Amino acid sequence: MNVARRVLSSFNHPPLTNLTSKTCSRTYAFKSDLKIKWVRPEKIPCFRPEKSGDLEPMSQIDLSQPRMMFRNSKELETADATVKKLFSLEYAPRKEVARVYFEEIKDVVRRHPMDAGSIEVKIARWTGIIRAYQELMERFPRDKRMKVILKELIDRRKKHLKYLRRWDYKKFEWLLETLNLVYKPPPNEFHWITRKESLQKLTDKYCEDLKQERLDTYRKMLQAEQPIFLKEKIRALQFIRSEQQECGVEVTVTDEEIEKVKNQLQELEEKKQSESDDS
């Protein structure tokens, strides 16, 4: 046993920390030098108005009107103002106030006064309940039971809107406009938003923007040098024409070419002058 220990101790093993630092270094998760920052988009719950398609919240109800069960009461019409106030919606529970809102939103889309089962009335009633529950979810976001009920109502309304869109598109458009809704069908393909793919798209966009920025800078530099180039071109053409005339050879540079370059230079100077005046 002692001999084995001496043999093992005779070998000079490198320390464990050095091995770990050399063999376990991470090279696949390097940081990029590009100034690109990706923030994961905020997840919007399905019961929020942005997802459900409701463009307006639950409307305010006139609380001075009597409750629904006492609207046809003759005794209440001749009663005192204090009694009328006690039997009004101001002292009624929220359930009765919401019921009045449901009846008002159904009256907008009824086919006739006795209509209670058409698809328009059903969708209007579900819309009223959804908006009332959405208002409560803002106050009590941890109510899981209400969240489940609200999600089921939104899915049921979306299902009937899909059927109505297939059966009668004109009525479907009219109902959306009347109830101030937006129909959002489910996507054909679901795609997860990942950090890697988003960074690839942002990098591509960054490279395209950088390329376009450098092209614009180069274009501005060429435009700034264009008057000098045209002046040099005019002098060169005039020199070539004069040399050809002195040597008695065929003249290849005409007056029209020189005049054309002069017109280009004049138009360019006028354009720059107008831009400076506008700025």
Disulfide bonds with the S-S distance in Angstrom:
none
